[in-house]
Amino acid sequence: MGVEISGLDAFEKMLADAEKRQRGAVNQFLAVEAELLLGKVKNETPTDTHELKNNWARSDPNGGMVVVYNNTDYADHVEYGHQQKKRWVPGVWKGKGKDKKFVYIEGAKTGMMLQEKKIPGVKMLRRSVLEQKEDFRERAQEILKEMFR
């Protein structure tokens, strides 16, 4: 007495096709989501020279993961905040005796700061991720429903 099962080849092919579609769909979905996040984080990024804002980028999706990053040296200081130290403008002492005074060098980009100061973080990336979080879940559910219908 034996049991005969038919249609396994077709089922196996269907699973293999779904896996191929899923892999491409996940990478495409992640690329779109990363671009949406880049748009939001650029809008949230404060600008002075536009260097920080223009250096946001993303990696190519790989293995179900994509990375949004900024390689600007001071990006983490703007995101998380930092402590400013006391500093002095470059200058020279001129005169003698009672007439001696400190003269600042023309065109110096920093000012005299006598006290340390805490600069709070802007949290541009964190706020953008939190804004996109709910929409991300909804769009991911739509993709999954589409794949398995």
CNS distance restraints for C-alpha pairs under 8 A (distance, minus, plus):
assign (resid   7 and name CA) (resid  11 and name CA) 6.26 0.50 0.50
assign (resid   8 and name CA) (resid  12 and name CA) 5.96 0.50 0.50
assign (resid   9 and name CA) (resid  13 and name CA) 6.19 0.50 0.50
assign (resid  10 and name CA) (resid  14 and name CA) 6.16 0.50 0.50
assign (resid  11 and name CA) (resid  15 and name CA) 6.29 0.50 0.50
assign (resid  12 and name CA) (resid  16 and name CA) 6.24 0.50 0.50
assign (resid  13 and name CA) (resid  17 and name CA) 6.13 0.50 0.50
assign (resid  14 and name CA) (resid  18 and name CA) 6.14 0.50 0.50
assign (resid  15 and name CA) (resid  19 and name CA) 6.14 0.50 0.50
assign (resid  16 and name CA) (resid  20 and name CA) 6.38 0.50 0.50
assign (resid  17 and name CA) (resid  21 and name CA) 6.19 0.50 0.50
assign (resid  18 and name CA) (resid  22 and name CA) 5.85 0.50 0.50
assign (resid  18 and name CA) (resid 147 and name CA) 7.32 0.50 0.50
assign (resid  19 and name CA) (resid  23 and name CA) 6.11 0.50 0.50
assign (resid  20 and name CA) (resid  24 and name CA) 6.43 0.50 0.50
assign (resid  21 and name CA) (resid  25 and name CA) 5.91 0.50 0.50
assign (resid  21 and name CA) (resid 147 and name CA) 7.76 0.50 0.50
assign (resid  22 and name CA) (resid  26 and name CA) 5.91 0.50 0.50
assign (resid  22 and name CA) (resid 147 and name CA) 6.95 0.50 0.50
assign (resid  23 and name CA) (resid  27 and name CA) 6.37 0.50 0.50
assign (resid  24 and name CA) (resid  28 and name CA) 6.10 0.50 0.50
assign (resid  25 and name CA) (resid  29 and name CA) 5.92 0.50 0.50
assign (resid  25 and name CA) (resid 143 and name CA) 7.78 0.50 0.50
assign (resid  26 and name CA) (resid  30 and name CA) 6.05 0.50 0.50
assign (resid  26 and name CA) (resid  64 and name CA) 6.49 0.50 0.50
assign (resid  27 and name CA) (resid  31 and name CA) 6.15 0.50 0.50
assign (resid  27 and name CA) (resid  61 and name CA) 5.30 0.50 0.50
assign (resid  27 and name CA) (resid  62 and name CA) 6.96 0.50 0.50
assign (resid  27 and name CA) (resid  64 and name CA) 6.44 0.50 0.50
assign (resid  27 and name CA) (resid  65 and name CA) 7.95 0.50 0.50
assign (resid  28 and name CA) (resid  32 and name CA) 6.31 0.50 0.50
assign (resid  28 and name CA) (resid  61 and name CA) 7.78 0.50 0.50
assign (resid  29 and name CA) (resid  33 and name CA) 6.17 0.50 0.50
assign (resid  29 and name CA) (resid 140 and name CA) 7.88 0.50 0.50
assign (resid  30 and name CA) (resid  34 and name CA) 5.98 0.50 0.50
assign (resid  30 and name CA) (resid  61 and name CA) 6.36 0.50 0.50
assign (resid  30 and name CA) (resid  64 and name CA) 7.56 0.50 0.50
assign (resid  30 and name CA) (resid  65 and name CA) 7.23 0.50 0.50
assign (resid  30 and name CA) (resid  66 and name CA) 6.49 0.50 0.50
assign (resid  31 and name CA) (resid  35 and name CA) 6.27 0.50 0.50
assign (resid  31 and name CA) (resid  60 and name CA) 7.09 0.50 0.50
assign (resid  31 and name CA) (resid  61 and name CA) 6.20 0.50 0.50
assign (resid  31 and name CA) (resid  66 and name CA) 7.25 0.50 0.50
assign (resid  32 and name CA) (resid  36 and name CA) 6.30 0.50 0.50
assign (resid  33 and name CA) (resid  37 and name CA) 6.17 0.50 0.50
assign (resid  33 and name CA) (resid 136 and name CA) 7.24 0.50 0.50
assign (resid  34 and name CA) (resid  38 and name CA) 6.08 0.50 0.50
assign (resid  34 and name CA) (resid  58 and name CA) 6.76 0.50 0.50
assign (resid  34 and name CA) (resid  66 and name CA) 7.11 0.50 0.50
assign (resid  34 and name CA) (resid  67 and name CA) 7.78 0.50 0.50
assign (resid  34 and name CA) (resid  68 and name CA) 6.71 0.50 0.50
assign (resid  35 and name CA) (resid  39 and name CA) 6.30 0.50 0.50
assign (resid  35 and name CA) (resid  58 and name CA) 7.83 0.50 0.50
assign (resid  36 and name CA) (resid  40 and name CA) 6.44 0.50 0.50
assign (resid  37 and name CA) (resid  41 and name CA) 6.07 0.50 0.50
assign (resid  37 and name CA) (resid 128 and name CA) 6.53 0.50 0.50
assign (resid  37 and name CA) (resid 129 and name CA) 6.83 0.50 0.50
assign (resid  37 and name CA) (resid 132 and name CA) 7.02 0.50 0.50
assign (resid  38 and name CA) (resid  42 and name CA) 6.00 0.50 0.50
assign (resid  38 and name CA) (resid  56 and name CA) 6.78 0.50 0.50
assign (resid  38 and name CA) (resid  57 and name CA) 7.07 0.50 0.50
assign (resid  38 and name CA) (resid  58 and name CA) 7.81 0.50 0.50
assign (resid  38 and name CA) (resid  68 and name CA) 7.29 0.50 0.50
assign (resid  39 and name CA) (resid  43 and name CA) 6.35 0.50 0.50
assign (resid  40 and name CA) (resid  44 and name CA) 6.37 0.50 0.50
assign (resid  40 and name CA) (resid 128 and name CA) 5.67 0.50 0.50
assign (resid  41 and name CA) (resid  45 and name CA) 6.08 0.50 0.50
assign (resid  41 and name CA) (resid 124 and name CA) 5.76 0.50 0.50
assign (resid  41 and name CA) (resid 125 and name CA) 5.53 0.50 0.50
assign (resid  41 and name CA) (resid 128 and name CA) 5.46 0.50 0.50
assign (resid  42 and name CA) (resid  53 and name CA) 5.44 0.50 0.50
assign (resid  42 and name CA) (resid  54 and name CA) 7.60 0.50 0.50
assign (resid  42 and name CA) (resid  56 and name CA) 7.16 0.50 0.50
assign (resid  44 and name CA) (resid 124 and name CA) 5.16 0.50 0.50
assign (resid  44 and name CA) (resid 125 and name CA) 7.81 0.50 0.50
assign (resid  44 and name CA) (resid 128 and name CA) 7.45 0.50 0.50
assign (resid  45 and name CA) (resid  52 and name CA) 7.35 0.50 0.50
assign (resid  45 and name CA) (resid  53 and name CA) 5.71 0.50 0.50
assign (resid  45 and name CA) (resid 122 and name CA) 7.89 0.50 0.50
assign (resid  45 and name CA) (resid 124 and name CA) 5.70 0.50 0.50
assign (resid  46 and name CA) (resid  52 and name CA) 7.96 0.50 0.50
assign (resid  46 and name CA) (resid  53 and name CA) 7.23 0.50 0.50
assign (resid  47 and name CA) (resid  51 and name CA) 7.72 0.50 0.50
assign (resid  47 and name CA) (resid  52 and name CA) 7.15 0.50 0.50
assign (resid  47 and name CA) (resid  53 and name CA) 6.58 0.50 0.50
assign (resid  50 and name CA) (resid  54 and name CA) 5.96 0.50 0.50
assign (resid  51 and name CA) (resid  55 and name CA) 6.21 0.50 0.50
assign (resid  51 and name CA) (resid  72 and name CA) 7.55 0.50 0.50
assign (resid  52 and name CA) (resid  56 and name CA) 7.21 0.50 0.50
assign (resid  52 and name CA) (resid  70 and name CA) 7.49 0.50 0.50
assign (resid  52 and name CA) (resid  72 and name CA) 6.07 0.50 0.50
assign (resid  52 and name CA) (resid  75 and name CA) 6.64 0.50 0.50
assign (resid  55 and name CA) (resid  70 and name CA) 5.58 0.50 0.50
assign (resid  55 and name CA) (resid  71 and name CA) 6.71 0.50 0.50
assign (resid  55 and name CA) (resid  72 and name CA) 6.61 0.50 0.50
assign (resid  56 and name CA) (resid  68 and name CA) 7.25 0.50 0.50
assign (resid  56 and name CA) (resid  69 and name CA) 5.81 0.50 0.50
assign (resid  56 and name CA) (resid  70 and name CA) 4.66 0.50 0.50
assign (resid  56 and name CA) (resid  71 and name CA) 7.64 0.50 0.50
assign (resid  57 and name CA) (resid  68 and name CA) 5.80 0.50 0.50
assign (resid  57 and name CA) (resid  69 and name CA) 5.54 0.50 0.50
assign (resid  57 and name CA) (resid  70 and name CA) 6.29 0.50 0.50
assign (resid  58 and name CA) (resid  66 and name CA) 6.92 0.50 0.50
assign (resid  58 and name CA) (resid  67 and name CA) 5.40 0.50 0.50
assign (resid  58 and name CA) (resid  68 and name CA) 4.29 0.50 0.50
assign (resid  58 and name CA) (resid  69 and name CA) 6.02 0.50 0.50
assign (resid  59 and name CA) (resid  66 and name CA) 5.67 0.50 0.50
assign (resid  59 and name CA) (resid  67 and name CA) 5.23 0.50 0.50
assign (resid  59 and name CA) (resid  68 and name CA) 6.63 0.50 0.50
assign (resid  60 and name CA) (resid  66 and name CA) 6.14 0.50 0.50
assign (resid  60 and name CA) (resid  67 and name CA) 7.80 0.50 0.50
assign (resid  61 and name CA) (resid  65 and name CA) 5.48 0.50 0.50
assign (resid  61 and name CA) (resid  66 and name CA) 4.56 0.50 0.50
assign (resid  61 and name CA) (resid  67 and name CA) 7.82 0.50 0.50
assign (resid  62 and name CA) (resid  66 and name CA) 6.49 0.50 0.50
assign (resid  70 and name CA) (resid  75 and name CA) 6.61 0.50 0.50
assign (resid  71 and name CA) (resid  75 and name CA) 7.17 0.50 0.50
assign (resid  74 and name CA) (resid  78 and name CA) 6.54 0.50 0.50
assign (resid  75 and name CA) (resid  79 and name CA) 6.18 0.50 0.50
assign (resid  76 and name CA) (resid  80 and name CA) 5.80 0.50 0.50
assign (resid  76 and name CA) (resid  81 and name CA) 7.49 0.50 0.50
assign (resid  77 and name CA) (resid  81 and name CA) 4.93 0.50 0.50
assign (resid  77 and name CA) (resid  82 and name CA) 5.52 0.50 0.50
assign (resid  77 and name CA) (resid 121 and name CA) 6.97 0.50 0.50
assign (resid  78 and name CA) (resid  82 and name CA) 7.67 0.50 0.50
assign (resid  78 and name CA) (resid 120 and name CA) 7.97 0.50 0.50
assign (resid  78 and name CA) (resid 121 and name CA) 5.38 0.50 0.50
assign (resid  78 and name CA) (resid 122 and name CA) 5.84 0.50 0.50
assign (resid  78 and name CA) (resid 123 and name CA) 7.48 0.50 0.50
assign (resid  79 and name CA) (resid 121 and name CA) 4.86 0.50 0.50
assign (resid  79 and name CA) (resid 122 and name CA) 5.11 0.50 0.50
assign (resid  79 and name CA) (resid 123 and name CA) 4.55 0.50 0.50
assign (resid  79 and name CA) (resid 124 and name CA) 6.14 0.50 0.50
assign (resid  79 and name CA) (resid 125 and name CA) 7.09 0.50 0.50
assign (resid  80 and name CA) (resid 120 and name CA) 6.97 0.50 0.50
assign (resid  80 and name CA) (resid 121 and name CA) 4.14 0.50 0.50
assign (resid  80 and name CA) (resid 122 and name CA) 6.75 0.50 0.50
assign (resid  80 and name CA) (resid 123 and name CA) 6.22 0.50 0.50
assign (resid  81 and name CA) (resid 118 and name CA) 7.54 0.50 0.50
assign (resid  81 and name CA) (resid 119 and name CA) 5.33 0.50 0.50
assign (resid  81 and name CA) (resid 120 and name CA) 4.34 0.50 0.50
assign (resid  81 and name CA) (resid 121 and name CA) 3.54 0.50 0.50
assign (resid  81 and name CA) (resid 122 and name CA) 7.05 0.50 0.50
assign (resid  82 and name CA) (resid 118 and name CA) 6.05 0.50 0.50
assign (resid  82 and name CA) (resid 119 and name CA) 5.27 0.50 0.50
assign (resid  82 and name CA) (resid 120 and name CA) 6.62 0.50 0.50
assign (resid  82 and name CA) (resid 121 and name CA) 7.26 0.50 0.50
assign (resid  83 and name CA) (resid 116 and name CA) 7.06 0.50 0.50
assign (resid  83 and name CA) (resid 117 and name CA) 5.82 0.50 0.50
assign (resid  83 and name CA) (resid 118 and name CA) 4.52 0.50 0.50
assign (resid  83 and name CA) (resid 119 and name CA) 5.94 0.50 0.50
assign (resid  84 and name CA) (resid 116 and name CA) 5.54 0.50 0.50
assign (resid  84 and name CA) (resid 117 and name CA) 5.08 0.50 0.50
assign (resid  84 and name CA) (resid 118 and name CA) 6.17 0.50 0.50
assign (resid  84 and name CA) (resid 119 and name CA) 7.06 0.50 0.50
assign (resid  85 and name CA) (resid 115 and name CA) 7.34 0.50 0.50
assign (resid  85 and name CA) (resid 116 and name CA) 4.81 0.50 0.50
assign (resid  85 and name CA) (resid 117 and name CA) 6.84 0.50 0.50
assign (resid  86 and name CA) (resid 112 and name CA) 7.68 0.50 0.50
assign (resid  86 and name CA) (resid 113 and name CA) 5.29 0.50 0.50
assign (resid  86 and name CA) (resid 114 and name CA) 5.42 0.50 0.50
assign (resid  86 and name CA) (resid 115 and name CA) 5.58 0.50 0.50
assign (resid  86 and name CA) (resid 116 and name CA) 5.33 0.50 0.50
assign (resid  87 and name CA) (resid 111 and name CA) 7.38 0.50 0.50
assign (resid  87 and name CA) (resid 112 and name CA) 5.71 0.50 0.50
assign (resid  87 and name CA) (resid 113 and name CA) 5.40 0.50 0.50
assign (resid  87 and name CA) (resid 114 and name CA) 7.02 0.50 0.50
assign (resid  88 and name CA) (resid 110 and name CA) 7.46 0.50 0.50
assign (resid  88 and name CA) (resid 111 and name CA) 6.33 0.50 0.50
assign (resid  88 and name CA) (resid 112 and name CA) 4.51 0.50 0.50
assign (resid  88 and name CA) (resid 113 and name CA) 6.56 0.50 0.50
assign (resid  89 and name CA) (resid 104 and name CA) 6.53 0.50 0.50
assign (resid  89 and name CA) (resid 105 and name CA) 7.47 0.50 0.50
assign (resid  89 and name CA) (resid 108 and name CA) 6.57 0.50 0.50
assign (resid  89 and name CA) (resid 109 and name CA) 7.94 0.50 0.50
assign (resid  89 and name CA) (resid 110 and name CA) 5.78 0.50 0.50
assign (resid  89 and name CA) (resid 111 and name CA) 5.31 0.50 0.50
assign (resid  89 and name CA) (resid 112 and name CA) 5.52 0.50 0.50
assign (resid  90 and name CA) (resid 104 and name CA) 6.24 0.50 0.50
assign (resid  90 and name CA) (resid 105 and name CA) 5.89 0.50 0.50
assign (resid  90 and name CA) (resid 108 and name CA) 7.04 0.50 0.50
assign (resid  91 and name CA) (resid 102 and name CA) 6.67 0.50 0.50
assign (resid  91 and name CA) (resid 103 and name CA) 5.48 0.50 0.50
assign (resid  91 and name CA) (resid 104 and name CA) 4.26 0.50 0.50
assign (resid  91 and name CA) (resid 105 and name CA) 4.87 0.50 0.50
assign (resid  92 and name CA) (resid 102 and name CA) 5.75 0.50 0.50
assign (resid  92 and name CA) (resid 103 and name CA) 5.44 0.50 0.50
assign (resid  92 and name CA) (resid 104 and name CA) 6.64 0.50 0.50
assign (resid  92 and name CA) (resid 105 and name CA) 7.39 0.50 0.50
assign (resid  93 and name CA) (resid 100 and name CA) 6.58 0.50 0.50
assign (resid  93 and name CA) (resid 101 and name CA) 5.57 0.50 0.50
assign (resid  93 and name CA) (resid 102 and name CA) 4.49 0.50 0.50
assign (resid  93 and name CA) (resid 103 and name CA) 6.10 0.50 0.50
assign (resid  94 and name CA) (resid  99 and name CA) 7.97 0.50 0.50
assign (resid  94 and name CA) (resid 100 and name CA) 5.47 0.50 0.50
assign (resid  94 and name CA) (resid 101 and name CA) 5.54 0.50 0.50
assign (resid  94 and name CA) (resid 102 and name CA) 6.33 0.50 0.50
assign (resid  94 and name CA) (resid 103 and name CA) 6.82 0.50 0.50
assign (resid  95 and name CA) (resid  99 and name CA) 5.36 0.50 0.50
assign (resid  95 and name CA) (resid 100 and name CA) 4.20 0.50 0.50
assign (resid  95 and name CA) (resid 101 and name CA) 6.51 0.50 0.50
assign (resid  96 and name CA) (resid 100 and name CA) 4.64 0.50 0.50
assign (resid 104 and name CA) (resid 108 and name CA) 7.70 0.50 0.50
assign (resid 123 and name CA) (resid 127 and name CA) 6.00 0.50 0.50
assign (resid 124 and name CA) (resid 128 and name CA) 6.17 0.50 0.50
assign (resid 125 and name CA) (resid 129 and name CA) 6.16 0.50 0.50
assign (resid 126 and name CA) (resid 130 and name CA) 6.24 0.50 0.50
assign (resid 127 and name CA) (resid 131 and name CA) 6.13 0.50 0.50
assign (resid 128 and name CA) (resid 132 and name CA) 6.24 0.50 0.50
assign (resid 129 and name CA) (resid 133 and name CA) 5.99 0.50 0.50
assign (resid 130 and name CA) (resid 134 and name CA) 7.85 0.50 0.50
assign (resid 132 and name CA) (resid 136 and name CA) 5.94 0.50 0.50
assign (resid 133 and name CA) (resid 137 and name CA) 6.48 0.50 0.50
assign (resid 134 and name CA) (resid 138 and name CA) 6.47 0.50 0.50
assign (resid 135 and name CA) (resid 139 and name CA) 6.16 0.50 0.50
assign (resid 136 and name CA) (resid 140 and name CA) 6.03 0.50 0.50
assign (resid 137 and name CA) (resid 141 and name CA) 6.20 0.50 0.50
assign (resid 138 and name CA) (resid 142 and name CA) 6.39 0.50 0.50
assign (resid 139 and name CA) (resid 143 and name CA) 6.35 0.50 0.50
assign (resid 140 and name CA) (resid 144 and name CA) 6.30 0.50 0.50
assign (resid 141 and name CA) (resid 145 and name CA) 6.14 0.50 0.50
assign (resid 142 and name CA) (resid 146 and name CA) 6.19 0.50 0.50
assign (resid 143 and name CA) (resid 147 and name CA) 6.25 0.50 0.50
assign (resid 144 and name CA) (resid 148 and name CA) 6.36 0.50 0.50
assign (resid 145 and name CA) (resid 149 and name CA) 6.12 0.50 0.50
